[in-house]
């Protein structure tokens, strides 16, 4: 979902940052006297339950009331950098996906109950979608009363426009599932300029027979379309509001809030959208009068303010940042503070991604994988509250996860196997002092982990050139095919509960492109064939194909070294009500929060 590009997007793709980190103080995580409330793989398994699909009755608003909720008040949102994007078509990173819940709406969305169970509901559409031919054709009917913030009624033409604009080069950073399903992996050729020069996709692909009806037509069954359309990247952009590149800084709202003021990189103010009708929305609420985003507060400062719980911090939440790893023990060991946390197992896998255009020797890649001190990198992200050592590229939240899979023996050597690494480098004819360029995000976690990685790789003979990239543009920079970096830490999370949303977007060779998510540039004929075979099968039958592709990637190619599975711990102020962990977003459930005493 990137954020990693934790592009996760069930509501989004990728934990953009895990907060600040001081290396000193982290070694105590998990060894103090506080009760161990870090999440386990059993909790992760609970989060991999099947998703239900709702009919019209289940998609009708208003959303179920939150216990004790009151209207009024303003919620303060702490972030340490600007949003990656605000244009729906560009949204595939977790911070922007979380933000999307407040202002954007799509054809479908996820409704989440108190136990974290998810149901796909109709959002702008009357239901989650209907198909009579196994998923090759999907029909959606739009609800009455859906308007943008200026009062313009949303029609099927706006839905068509929202899909077709994704074909334009104006959009380069969002999901590509629906476009490629409709028009093939080289989908841009089907509509090079999007809808901006008056051309459209043929009715044989996307039909809008009247103002209320949208019909998707595929050449093969696409049973996951309702979940794909629930991604923030497929939220609607009204045709008359579309300002192309400029839309990313000033989008129009369909959701309960709209932008009142935005100072790039500094502040963002949301107020109520008076054109949003709760009767049309079974997911969202409009309890707070607004949200004030502060975009310059680092993770350490966020944590300190929320622990102190004074003044405006009482009405504040962490958005996609986490509790500062150096202060986790201060949080979990103080009952009055710990009760103001949400904790959960995220869908993300952090991995050291190799640029295969530059690091072509598998033995070199394997050597780096063995040398990586996975456990030290986890400690730099909050210890057991921040993550758990990864054996593969499939997270514990995926159905069929295999906890025994560990081909690089990381469970036995969690802080690296230097001897094995040097042995492989010798076999590869490695020259001592060879330069290698490591790119990392300038978040506190990224900076701390860069020190650990540099040290580990220099011990096996590399001359490490560390290159810091601004967090807000990190995935955009490493997403360039001609990027000058040898390796970079990335995160990926399933877009919905299927391995297809991990293997396909990240490792399909046909999707290598600027702005794509195949950050390693891996192109393997066998993996590509397995992807195509699996996509034609029902989930149960496809599982073996996905696992075969997974094993080939990890063991025979190694485009990305598994490092750790991500967990979440976030703080909120004492005057915030409704706070809970969201299975859907892997963060605080932004749809539920309210101000206790407005």
ROBA-980396 format. One line per 2 residues: number of its first residue (from 1); their letters; for each residue y, z, x of C-alpha. Coordinates in nm, 4 decimals. Layout:
NUM = A = Y/Z/X  ... $
// end
This chain:
1 = XX = 0.0000/0.0000/0.0000  0.2019/-0.0727/0.4035 $
3 = XX = 0.3605/0.2884/0.4445  0.2282/0.3196/0.6188 $
5 = XX = 0.2465/-0.0083/0.4883  0.0465/0.2129/0.3034 $
7 = XX = 0.0654/-0.0540/0.0650  -0.1232/0.1168/-0.1744 $
9 = XX = 0.0255/0.0325/-0.4702  -0.1756/0.1374/-0.7415 $
11 = XX = 0.1757/0.1943/-0.7748  0.2286/0.0739/-0.4537 $
13 = XX = 0.0939/0.0053/-0.0725  0.1588/0.2296/0.2400 $
15 = XX = 0.2795/0.6901/0.3330  0.5838/0.5595/0.4942 $
17 = XX = 0.6356/0.8728/0.6921  0.4795/1.2073/0.7256 $
19 = XX = 0.7805/1.3957/0.8361  0.9120/1.5503/1.1532 $
21 = XX = 0.6967/1.6909/1.4263  0.7400/1.9252/1.7164 $
23 = XX = 0.4314/1.9121/1.9334  0.4566/2.2803/2.0024 $
25 = XX = 0.3460/2.4842/1.7068  0.1021/2.2297/1.5644 $
27 = XX = -0.2020/2.3652/1.7425  -0.2080/2.6615/1.5066 $
29 = XX = -0.2614/2.4494/1.1983  -0.5797/2.5677/1.0366 $
31 = XX = -0.6181/2.8742/1.2590  -0.3811/3.1150/1.0856 $
33 = XX = -0.4689/3.3759/0.8271  -0.3495/3.1740/0.5294 $
35 = XX = -0.6096/3.0639/0.2818  -0.7389/2.7164/0.3642 $
37 = XX = -0.6088/2.4999/0.0812  -0.6295/2.1685/0.2636 $
39 = XX = -0.8066/1.9042/0.0604  -1.1691/1.8058/0.1280 $
41 = XX = -1.3693/1.4872/0.0831  -1.4999/1.6354/-0.2416 $
43 = XX = -1.1420/1.6287/-0.3683  -1.1145/1.2685/-0.2517 $
45 = XX = -1.4284/1.1784/-0.4454  -1.2686/1.3222/-0.7579 $
47 = XX = -0.9817/1.0810/-0.7037  -1.2135/0.7765/-0.7022 $
49 = XX = -1.3089/0.7989/-1.0690  -1.3255/0.4718/-1.2674 $
51 = XX = -1.0030/0.3503/-1.4250  -0.9913/0.3041/-1.8043 $
53 = XX = -0.8143/0.0185/-1.9872  -0.6019/0.0984/-2.2926 $
55 = XX = -0.5538/-0.0928/-2.6151  -0.2285/-0.1141/-2.8112 $
57 = XX = -0.2658/0.2362/-2.9557  -0.3008/0.3855/-2.6089 $
59 = XX = -0.0041/0.1851/-2.4816  0.2437/0.2947/-2.7459 $
61 = XX = 0.5230/0.5342/-2.6501  0.6659/0.7811/-2.6216 $
63 = XX = 0.4776/0.9337/-2.3288  0.3051/1.2683/-2.3792 $
65 = XX = 0.5561/1.5511/-2.3412  0.5399/1.7586/-2.0238 $
67 = XX = 0.4786/2.1262/-2.0977  0.8025/2.3247/-2.0816 $
69 = XX = 1.0176/2.0203/-2.0106  1.3890/2.0394/-2.0807 $
71 = XX = 1.6523/1.7672/-2.0821  1.9487/1.7718/-1.8468 $
73 = XX = 2.0297/1.8467/-1.4865  2.0168/1.6317/-1.1745 $
75 = XX = 1.7246/1.6145/-0.9320  1.8098/1.5925/-0.5632 $
77 = XX = 1.5801/1.3669/-0.3616  1.5360/1.4150/0.0132 $
79 = XX = 1.4510/1.1153/0.2312  1.4904/1.0598/0.6023 $
81 = XX = 1.5715/0.6883/0.5849  1.6720/0.4170/0.3428 $
83 = XX = 1.4361/0.2601/0.0915  1.2463/-0.0339/0.2375 $
85 = XX = 1.3213/-0.2489/-0.0691  1.4491/-0.2331/-0.4259 $
87 = XX = 1.3607/-0.5879/-0.5336  1.0236/-0.5627/-0.7138 $
89 = XX = 0.8894/-0.8763/-0.5462  0.9431/-0.7169/-0.2046 $
91 = XX = 0.7895/-0.3806/-0.2906  0.4612/-0.3024/-0.1190 $
93 = XX = 0.5504/0.0167/0.0660  0.5131/0.3630/-0.0776 $
95 = XX = 0.8742/0.4780/-0.0807  0.9839/0.1711/-0.2739 $
97 = XX = 0.6829/0.1963/-0.5018  0.7685/0.5549/-0.5889 $
99 = XX = 1.1288/0.4500/-0.6549  1.0069/0.1653/-0.8760 $
101 = XX = 0.8714/0.4160/-1.1299  1.2265/0.5206/-1.2075 $
103 = XX = 1.3972/0.1857/-1.2656  1.1431/-0.0975/-1.2946 $
105 = XX = 0.8775/-0.1915/-1.5500  0.5936/-0.4447/-1.5438 $
107 = XX = 0.3423/-0.5913/-1.7843  0.1072/-0.2987/-1.7193 $
109 = XX = 0.1243/0.0437/-1.5600  -0.0887/0.3511/-1.4964 $
111 = XX = -0.0945/0.6481/-1.7277  -0.2207/0.9644/-1.5578 $
113 = XX = -0.3552/1.2740/-1.7312  -0.3473/1.6371/-1.6163 $
115 = XX = -0.6758/1.5908/-1.4261  -0.5587/1.2831/-1.2374 $
117 = XX = -0.7619/1.0372/-1.4448  -0.5965/0.6962/-1.4652 $
119 = XX = -0.5706/0.4532/-1.7544  -0.4143/0.1074/-1.7327 $
121 = XX = -0.1778/0.0729/-2.0273  0.0506/-0.1957/-2.1508 $
123 = XX = 0.4007/-0.1266/-2.0205  0.6254/-0.4135/-2.1230 $
125 = XX = 0.3107/-0.5616/-2.2805  0.1499/-0.4223/-2.5949 $
127 = XX = -0.1800/-0.3435/-2.4188  -0.3538/-0.3698/-2.0821 $
129 = XX = -0.4444/-0.7331/-2.1501  -0.7107/-0.9213/-2.3429 $
131 = XX = -0.9699/-1.1691/-2.2164  -1.2467/-1.3493/-2.4013 $
133 = XX = -1.4045/-1.5399/-2.1112  -1.4905/-1.2690/-1.8590 $
135 = XX = -1.1511/-1.2541/-1.6943  -1.0653/-1.6209/-1.6296 $
137 = XX = -0.7977/-1.6154/-1.8994  -0.5762/-1.3161/-1.9758 $
139 = XX = -0.3306/-1.2899/-2.2640  -0.0355/-1.0528/-2.2877 $
141 = XX = 0.1992/-0.9990/-2.5808  0.5371/-0.8376/-2.5150 $
143 = XX = 0.6542/-0.5277/-2.6983  0.9630/-0.5339/-2.9167 $
145 = XX = 1.2702/-0.3517/-2.7931  1.2400/-0.4105/-2.4173 $
147 = XX = 1.5850/-0.4703/-2.2676  1.7450/-0.4684/-1.9257 $
149 = XX = 2.0270/-0.2252/-1.8510  2.2846/-0.4724/-1.9865 $
151 = XX = 2.1097/-0.4932/-2.3217  1.9499/-0.8376/-2.2721 $
153 = XX = 1.6142/-0.8691/-2.4507  1.3147/-0.9399/-2.2235 $
155 = XX = 1.1125/-1.2480/-2.3174  0.8108/-1.4327/-2.1804 $
157 = XX = 1.0546/-1.6520/-1.9832  1.1490/-1.3440/-1.7795 $
159 = XX = 0.7829/-1.2718/-1.7080  0.7272/-1.6328/-1.5993 $
161 = XX = 1.0363/-1.6146/-1.3805  0.9195/-1.2873/-1.2220 $
163 = XX = 0.5885/-1.4469/-1.1218  0.7314/-1.7799/-1.0091 $
165 = XX = 1.0042/-1.6290/-0.7892  0.7255/-1.4765/-0.5786 $
167 = XX = 0.6415/-1.8300/-0.4601  0.9866/-1.8696/-0.3060 $
169 = XX = 1.0567/-1.7794/0.0560  1.3201/-1.5427/-0.0816 $
171 = XX = 1.0215/-1.3105/-0.1313  0.8301/-1.2331/0.1873 $
173 = XX = 0.7220/-0.8695/0.1815  0.5341/-0.7982/-0.1420 $
175 = XX = 0.1763/-0.8315/-0.2709  0.0184/-1.1761/-0.3005 $
177 = XX = -0.2836/-1.1124/-0.5235  -0.1673/-1.2819/-0.8426 $
179 = XX = 0.0001/-1.5770/-0.6700  -0.3081/-1.6563/-0.4619 $
181 = XX = -0.5369/-1.6117/-0.7622  -0.3286/-1.8623/-0.9563 $
183 = XX = -0.2596/-2.1166/-0.6813  -0.4826/-2.0468/-0.3804 $
185 = XX = -0.4140/-1.8765/-0.0483  -0.1475/-2.1341/0.0419 $
187 = XX = 0.0204/-2.0678/-0.2901  0.3790/-2.1383/-0.1800 $
189 = XX = 0.3045/-2.5106/-0.1697  0.2506/-2.5034/-0.5464 $
191 = XX = 0.6149/-2.4054/-0.6047  0.8037/-2.4082/-0.2704 $
193 = XX = 1.1409/-2.3143/-0.4167  1.0055/-2.0849/-0.6830 $
195 = XX = 1.1837/-2.1409/-1.0149  1.5256/-2.1803/-0.8541 $
197 = XX = 1.5418/-2.5620/-0.8765  1.4162/-2.5872/-1.2309 $
199 = XX = 1.0477/-2.6422/-1.1586  0.7670/-2.4286/-1.2993 $
201 = XX = 0.3961/-2.3668/-1.2631  0.1965/-2.5871/-1.5011 $
203 = XX = 0.0756/-2.4465/-1.8315  -0.2769/-2.4892/-1.6994 $
205 = XX = -0.1997/-2.1939/-1.4693  0.0684/-1.9869/-1.6413 $
207 = XX = 0.1579/-2.0498/-2.0031  0.4333/-1.9001/-2.2200 $
209 = XX = 0.3788/-2.0648/-2.5607  0.6429/-1.8495/-2.7284 $
211 = XX = 0.8950/-1.5777/-2.6455  0.6401/-1.3004/-2.6813 $
213 = XX = 0.3262/-1.4443/-2.5199  0.2165/-1.4818/-2.1566 $
215 = XX = -0.1198/-1.6360/-2.0617  -0.2646/-1.6293/-1.7088 $
217 = XX = -0.5348/-1.8890/-1.6328  -0.7611/-1.8615/-1.3276 $
219 = XX = -1.0376/-2.0829/-1.1937  -1.2652/-1.7814/-1.1464 $
221 = XX = -1.2862/-1.4456/-1.3255  -1.0200/-1.1943/-1.2230 $
223 = XX = -1.1294/-0.8733/-1.3976  -0.8828/-0.6665/-1.1938 $
225 = XX = -0.5705/-0.8455/-1.3160  -0.4513/-0.5514/-1.5313 $
227 = XX = -0.4577/-0.3282/-1.2220  -0.2910/-0.5883/-1.0029 $
229 = XX = -0.0101/-0.6309/-1.2545  0.0431/-0.2533/-1.2505 $
231 = XX = 0.1616/-0.2800/-0.8901  0.5345/-0.2326/-0.8358 $
233 = XX = 0.5439/-0.5741/-0.6706  0.4815/-0.7364/-1.0095 $
235 = XX = 0.7527/-0.5525/-1.2018  0.9932/-0.7755/-1.3907 $
237 = XX = 1.3126/-0.9399/-1.2688  1.5070/-1.0767/-1.5691 $
239 = XX = 1.5883/-1.4442/-1.5124  1.9612/-1.4162/-1.5859 $
241 = XX = 1.9923/-1.1150/-1.3536  1.8222/-1.2692/-1.0496 $
243 = XX = 2.0562/-1.2928/-0.7500  1.7843/-1.3996/-0.5029 $
245 = XX = 1.8313/-1.2217/-0.1672  2.1111/-1.0045/-0.3054 $
247 = XX = 1.8821/-0.8611/-0.5731  1.7250/-0.6308/-0.3141 $
249 = XX = 2.0452/-0.4274/-0.2977  2.1396/-0.4313/-0.6679 $
251 = XX = 1.8431/-0.4728/-0.9036  1.8772/-0.4427/-1.2809 $
253 = XX = 1.6850/-0.1633/-1.4502  1.4331/-0.1803/-1.7317 $
255 = XX = 1.3120/0.1755/-1.6772  1.4683/0.5095/-1.7741 $
257 = XX = 1.7208/0.5118/-1.4883  1.9630/0.2656/-1.3328 $
259 = XX = 2.1619/0.2510/-1.0122  2.5125/0.3944/-1.0438 $
261 = XX = 2.6048/0.3971/-0.6771  2.4350/0.2885/-0.3542 $
263 = XX = 2.5620/0.3395/-0.0013  2.3093/0.1683/0.2201 $
265 = XX = 2.1334/0.4094/0.4536  2.3261/0.7076/0.3176 $
267 = XX = 2.3051/0.7848/-0.0531  2.1734/0.6466/-0.3803 $
269 = XX = 2.2668/0.7729/-0.7240  2.0651/0.7024/-1.0399 $
271 = XX = 2.1841/0.7777/-1.3918  2.0230/0.7352/-1.7322 $
273 = XX = 1.9681/0.3806/-1.8541  2.0795/0.3918/-2.2169 $
275 = XX = 1.8966/0.0652/-2.2941  1.5558/0.2189/-2.2210 $
277 = XX = 1.3688/0.3066/-2.5375  1.1086/0.5863/-2.4968 $
279 = XX = 0.9215/0.4517/-2.8001  0.8208/0.1514/-2.5890 $
281 = XX = 0.7044/0.3545/-2.2876  0.3807/0.5552/-2.2741 $
283 = XX = 0.4241/0.6499/-1.9066  0.7780/0.7591/-1.8237 $
285 = XX = 1.0251/1.0259/-1.9293  1.4001/1.0651/-1.9049 $
287 = XX = 1.4330/1.4420/-1.8796  1.6807/1.4599/-1.5913 $
289 = XX = 2.0323/1.3231/-1.6276  1.9869/1.1506/-1.2939 $
291 = XX = 1.8592/1.1510/-0.9378  2.0758/1.1896/-0.6265 $
293 = XX = 1.9059/1.0504/-0.3144  2.0095/1.1708/0.0291 $
295 = XX = 1.8760/0.9146/0.2787  1.9558/1.0876/0.6086 $
297 = XX = 1.7658/1.4171/0.5972  1.4848/1.4332/0.8526 $
299 = XX = 1.1507/1.5920/0.7667  1.2193/1.9140/0.9569 $
301 = XX = 1.5491/1.9676/0.7771  1.3930/1.8834/0.4399 $
303 = XX = 1.1282/2.1490/0.4960  1.3755/2.4131/0.6136 $
305 = XX = 1.6013/2.3598/0.3136  1.3152/2.3729/0.0660 $
307 = XX = 1.1599/2.6815/0.2227  1.4993/2.8571/0.1994 $
309 = XX = 1.5341/2.7371/-0.1620  1.9093/2.7944/-0.1816 $
311 = XX = 2.1829/2.6094/-0.3686  2.1188/2.2402/-0.4275 $
313 = XX = 1.7758/2.2686/-0.2636  1.6491/2.4548/-0.5702 $
315 = XX = 1.6800/2.1266/-0.7615  1.5338/1.9135/-0.4801 $
317 = XX = 1.2070/1.7331/-0.4089  1.0499/1.5505/-0.1188 $
319 = XX = 0.9995/1.1894/-0.2234  0.7474/1.0334/0.0164 $
321 = XX = 0.8055/1.2526/0.3194  0.5767/1.5485/0.3824 $
323 = XX = 0.6163/1.9068/0.4954  0.7148/1.9125/0.8620 $
325 = XX = 0.3873/1.9645/1.0560  0.5500/2.2277/1.2770 $
327 = XX = 0.6372/2.4329/0.9671  0.3173/2.3953/0.7654 $
329 = XX = 0.1968/2.7459/0.8484  0.5333/2.8841/0.7365 $
331 = XX = 0.4751/2.7091/0.4047  0.1078/2.7791/0.3313 $
333 = XX = 0.1163/3.1409/0.4516  0.4047/3.2392/0.2208 $
335 = XX = 0.2755/3.2626/-0.1399  0.6179/3.2143/-0.2983 $
337 = XX = 0.6670/2.8952/-0.0929  0.3097/2.7683/-0.1107 $
339 = XX = 0.3222/2.7734/-0.4915  0.5998/2.5156/-0.4629 $
341 = XX = 0.3783/2.2574/-0.2953  0.1641/1.9711/-0.4144 $
343 = XX = -0.1432/1.8771/-0.2103  -0.3839/1.5881/-0.2325 $
345 = XX = -0.6062/1.3395/-0.0540  -0.4222/1.0123/-0.0059 $
347 = XX = -0.5811/0.6689/-0.0161  -0.4481/0.5727/0.3247 $
349 = XX = -0.6329/0.5140/0.6507  -0.4218/0.5304/0.9646 $
351 = XX = -0.5398/0.2807/1.2218  -0.4391/0.1483/1.5612 $
353 = XX = -0.3940/-0.2209/1.4874  -0.4454/-0.4726/1.7660 $
355 = XX = -0.2526/-0.7989/1.7846  -0.5477/-1.0310/1.8440 $
357 = XX = -0.3180/-1.3093/1.9605  -0.2377/-1.0903/2.2610 $
359 = XX = -0.5357/-0.8552/2.3000  -0.8134/-1.1147/2.2869 $
361 = XX = -1.0874/-0.9278/2.4741  -1.2965/-0.7105/2.2416 $
363 = XX = -1.4005/-0.4868/2.5315  -1.0341/-0.4037/2.5897 $
365 = XX = -0.9889/-0.3233/2.2217  -1.3039/-0.1110/2.2187 $
367 = XX = -1.1895/0.0730/2.5313  -0.8607/0.1649/2.3655 $
369 = XX = -1.0489/0.2762/2.0546  -1.2712/0.5096/2.2578 $
371 = XX = -0.9716/0.6430/2.4530  -0.7615/0.7316/2.1497 $
373 = XX = -0.7355/1.1092/2.0944  -0.7789/1.0979/1.7171 $
375 = XX = -0.7661/1.4725/1.6688  -0.4434/1.5106/1.8660 $
377 = XX = -0.2877/1.2385/1.6525  -0.3961/1.4260/1.3397 $
379 = XX = -0.2417/1.7465/1.4762  0.0830/1.5556/1.5156 $
381 = XX = 0.0708/1.4851/1.1430  0.0029/1.8322/1.0104 $
383 = XX = -0.3527/1.9069/1.1244  -0.6012/1.9605/0.8424 $
385 = XX = -0.3179/1.9431/0.5894  -0.2152/1.6004/0.7191 $
387 = XX = -0.5407/1.4193/0.7744  -0.9070/1.4045/0.8639 $
389 = XX = -1.0783/1.2100/1.1398  -1.1780/0.8570/1.0359 $
391 = XX = -1.4997/0.6808/1.1259  -1.4198/0.3549/0.9480 $
393 = XX = -1.1505/0.1635/0.7646  -1.2591/0.2645/0.4133 $
395 = XX = -1.1003/0.5849/0.2825  -1.2967/0.8657/0.1113 $
397 = XX = -1.1121/0.7751/-0.2101  -1.2989/0.4433/-0.2315 $
399 = XX = -1.6172/0.4244/-0.4406  -1.9248/0.4197/-0.2180 $
401 = XX = -1.7541/0.5800/0.0823  -2.0047/0.6618/0.3590 $
403 = XX = -1.9152/0.9853/0.5395  -2.1802/0.9270/0.8084 $
405 = XX = -2.0258/0.6003/0.9275  -1.8819/0.6603/1.2749 $
407 = XX = -1.9707/0.3743/1.5151  -1.7315/0.4910/1.7880 $
409 = XX = -1.8679/0.8463/1.7849  -1.5349/1.0055/1.7105 $
411 = XX = -1.6897/1.3114/1.5486  -1.8545/1.3988/1.8799 $
413 = XX = -1.5510/1.3103/2.0913  -1.2521/1.3648/1.8588 $
415 = XX = -1.0045/1.3611/2.1456  -1.1330/1.0468/2.3084 $
417 = XX = -1.4079/0.9317/2.5401  -1.2261/0.8397/2.8610 $
419 = XX = -1.5465/0.7674/3.0555  -1.6687/0.5136/2.8006 $
421 = XX = -1.3240/0.3564/2.7864  -1.3076/0.3104/3.1643 $
423 = XX = -1.6622/0.1713/3.1691  -1.5654/-0.0989/2.9188 $
425 = XX = -1.2446/-0.1793/3.1034  -1.4433/-0.2271/3.4252 $
427 = XX = -1.6807/-0.4646/3.2473  -1.3804/-0.6592/3.1200 $
429 = XX = -1.2390/-0.7023/3.4707  -0.9372/-0.4939/3.3819 $
431 = XX = -0.6624/-0.4602/3.6424  -0.5080/-0.1165/3.6908 $
433 = XX = -0.1443/-0.1122/3.5846  -0.1741/-0.3882/3.3248 $
435 = XX = 0.1225/-0.3683/3.0887  0.0638/-0.3108/2.7196 $
437 = XX = 0.3339/-0.2875/2.4515  0.3009/-0.0272/2.1777 $
439 = XX = 0.5378/-0.0497/1.8802  0.6009/0.2540/1.6629 $
441 = XX = 0.8220/0.3700/1.3784  1.1149/0.5938/1.4730 $
443 = XX = 1.0040/0.8663/1.2324  0.9466/1.2058/1.3981 $
445 = XX = 0.5723/1.1602/1.3498  0.5832/0.8133/1.5008 $
447 = XX = 0.7771/0.9415/1.7996  0.5413/1.2339/1.8572 $
449 = XX = 0.2310/1.0176/1.8290  0.3808/0.7613/2.0671 $
451 = XX = 0.3905/1.0279/2.3400  0.0227/1.1102/2.2799 $
453 = XX = -0.0819/0.7446/2.2777  0.1147/0.6594/2.5898 $
455 = XX = -0.0460/0.9475/2.7768  -0.3990/0.8561/2.6644 $
457 = XX = -0.3693/0.4885/2.7573  -0.2024/0.5555/3.0902 $
459 = XX = -0.4957/0.7809/3.1820  -0.7286/0.4806/3.1590 $
461 = XX = -0.4981/0.2598/3.3643  -0.2494/0.0895/3.1336 $
463 = XX = 0.1240/0.0667/3.1976  0.2417/0.1450/2.8442 $
465 = XX = 0.5702/-0.0005/2.7243  0.6709/0.1954/2.4132 $
467 = XX = 0.8987/0.0123/2.1698  1.0681/0.2059/1.8912 $
469 = XX = 1.1416/0.0249/1.5625  1.3585/0.1468/1.2759 $
471 = XX = 1.1341/0.2986/1.0112  1.2838/0.1023/0.7220 $
473 = XX = 1.2069/-0.2332/0.8880  0.8896/-0.1397/1.0789 $
475 = XX = 0.6431/-0.3364/0.8674  0.8791/-0.6286/0.8416 $
477 = XX = 0.8965/-0.6472/1.2238  0.5251/-0.6157/1.2946 $
479 = XX = 0.4601/-0.8537/1.0031  0.6120/-1.1393/1.2038 $
481 = XX = 0.3396/-1.3597/1.3508  0.5230/-1.4024/1.6792 $
483 = XX = 0.5980/-1.0323/1.7212  0.6013/-0.9248/2.0888 $
485 = XX = 0.3759/-0.6207/2.0489  0.0151/-0.5685/2.1589 $
487 = XX = -0.0661/-0.2813/1.9258  0.0915/-0.0691/1.6541 $
489 = XX = -0.0103/0.2176/1.4309  -0.0353/0.1096/1.0687 $
491 = XX = -0.1611/0.2642/0.7497  -0.3307/0.0997/0.4574 $
493 = XX = -0.4423/0.2245/0.1199  -0.6330/0.0565/-0.1578 $
495 = XX = -0.4128/-0.1106/-0.4166  -0.6646/-0.0067/-0.6785 $
497 = XX = -1.0114/0.1441/-0.6689  -1.1878/-0.1462/-0.4976 $
499 = XX = -1.2681/-0.2400/-0.1348  -1.1367/-0.5859/-0.2222 $
501 = XX = -0.7840/-0.4470/-0.1969  -0.8490/-0.3305/0.1576 $
503 = XX = -1.0537/-0.6118/0.3107  -0.8801/-0.9065/0.1444 $
505 = XX = -0.5088/-0.8441/0.2110  -0.5561/-0.7020/0.5612 $
507 = XX = -0.8447/-0.9035/0.7085  -0.8641/-1.2366/0.5233 $
509 = XX = -0.7912/-1.5072/0.7800  -0.6415/-1.7368/0.5164 $
511 = XX = -0.3651/-1.4838/0.4578  -0.2259/-1.4879/0.8108 $
513 = XX = 0.1432/-1.5544/0.7579  0.4868/-1.4159/0.8305 $
515 = XX = 0.5330/-1.1184/0.6026  0.1607/-1.0961/0.5338 $
517 = XX = -0.0510/-0.7852/0.5769  -0.3053/-0.9272/0.8227 $
519 = XX = -0.1248/-0.7475/1.1036  -0.4053/-0.8042/1.3548 $
521 = XX = -0.4130/-1.1806/1.2847  -0.7912/-1.1618/1.2568 $
523 = XX = -0.9598/-1.4793/1.1391  -1.3380/-1.4607/1.1264 $
525 = XX = -1.5444/-1.7181/0.9400  -1.8168/-1.4711/0.8427 $
527 = XX = -1.5717/-1.2117/0.7101  -1.3820/-1.4796/0.5193 $
529 = XX = -1.7075/-1.6049/0.3641  -1.8101/-1.2526/0.2638 $
531 = XX = -1.4710/-1.2025/0.0991  -1.5117/-1.5173/-0.1084 $
533 = XX = -1.8672/-1.4212/-0.2062  -1.7678/-1.0667/-0.3037 $
535 = XX = -1.4708/-1.1780/-0.5111  -1.7030/-1.3761/-0.7393 $
537 = XX = -1.9276/-1.0770/-0.8107  -1.8992/-0.7775/-1.0403 $
539 = XX = -1.7984/-0.4559/-0.8558  -2.1500/-0.3121/-0.8293 $
541 = XX = -2.2910/-0.6346/-0.6846  -1.9882/-0.6916/-0.4632 $
543 = XX = -2.0137/-0.3479/-0.2993  -2.2799/-0.4599/-0.0493 $
545 = XX = -2.0738/-0.7618/0.0533  -1.7649/-0.5480/0.1096 $
547 = XX = -1.9642/-0.3011/0.3168  -2.1117/-0.5851/0.5234 $
549 = XX = -1.7618/-0.7192/0.5884  -1.6440/-0.3685/0.6759 $
551 = XX = -1.9217/-0.3164/0.9307  -1.8640/-0.6542/1.0910 $
553 = XX = -1.4934/-0.5869/1.1229  -1.5319/-0.2425/1.2769 $
555 = XX = -1.8343/-0.3040/1.4985  -1.8282/-0.6720/1.5924 $
557 = XX = -1.4568/-0.7602/1.5883  -1.2500/-0.4399/1.5974 $
559 = XX = -0.9100/-0.5666/1.4827  -0.7974/-0.2080/1.4124 $
561 = XX = -0.9307/0.1228/1.5408  -0.9810/0.3844/1.2645 $
563 = XX = -0.7806/0.6979/1.3443  -0.7586/0.9296/1.0410 $
565 = XX = -0.7667/0.9564/0.6646  -0.4346/1.0759/0.5299 $
567 = XX = -0.3623/1.3861/0.3230  -0.0425/1.4942/0.1549 $
569 = XX = 0.1500/1.8196/0.1286  0.5018/1.8183/-0.0191 $
571 = XX = 0.7565/2.0815/-0.1147  0.9897/2.1084/-0.4118 $
573 = XX = 1.2615/2.3516/-0.5169  1.2055/2.6480/-0.7498 $
575 = XX = 1.4128/2.4917/-1.0299  1.1917/2.1820/-1.0466 $
577 = XX = 0.9398/2.1760/-1.3308  0.6449/1.9492/-1.3980 $
579 = XX = 0.5607/1.8987/-1.0309  0.2055/1.7810/-0.9673 $
581 = XX = 0.0150/1.5600/-0.7248  -0.0259/1.2054/-0.8525 $
583 = XX = -0.3583/1.0327/-0.8007  -0.1741/0.7107/-0.8669 $
585 = XX = 0.1029/0.7368/-0.6089  -0.0453/0.9925/-0.3643 $
587 = XX = 0.2871/1.1799/-0.3855  0.4660/1.4072/-0.6289 $
589 = XX = 0.4383/1.2573/-0.9771  0.7921/1.1315/-1.0246 $
591 = XX = 0.7279/1.0578/-1.3921  0.6712/1.4247/-1.4767 $
593 = XX = 0.9485/1.6198/-1.3058  1.2380/1.7927/-1.4807 $
595 = XX = 1.5041/2.0569/-1.4117  1.3980/2.3987/-1.5444 $
597 = XX = 1.7485/2.5347/-1.5857  1.9862/2.2375/-1.6232 $
// end
